[in-house]
Amino acid sequence: MVKGIAAGLLVASLILLIIYGVDALVVKFLPFNASVRGSAFGGGAVVMSIIGFVIGRKEYTPIISALLFINGGLIIAGMIGLIAKGEPASEDSARTILTIGSTITTGAVLIGLGTWKVAIDRSAVTAKGKEPAQK
């Protein structure tokens, strides 16, 4: 059950990131400014990803690490897409650079958590392989 909750949070997080990315890069269908949209959809997705990691960290669940990699990668790719699109050009360039840097760092943290989860899963598999055979 814990695996399902953790995976569900990460899938919901992925859905929020996809909605946010589509809105920011293409359509602009959400009735929020960039700050509110980033806090609600981006921040909410990050919080749910971290909670999903914490809940599922002790269970062998490769999907959790995969979703953490995907979510972190989407965040970083989204920022690179905005930079390539020329979105960061604003009057307050110091604040923009800080926002871009912190957002990319957040994506890197999720990728780091995914890497940590892979290590945890490998340790669990290795530990099971070294258990003495039961009679």
Summary of the structure (lengths in Angstrom):
residues: 135
radius of gyration: 17.7
end to end distance: 29.8
largest distance: 72.4
contacts: 403
relative contact order: 0.15
helix: 81%
strand: 0%
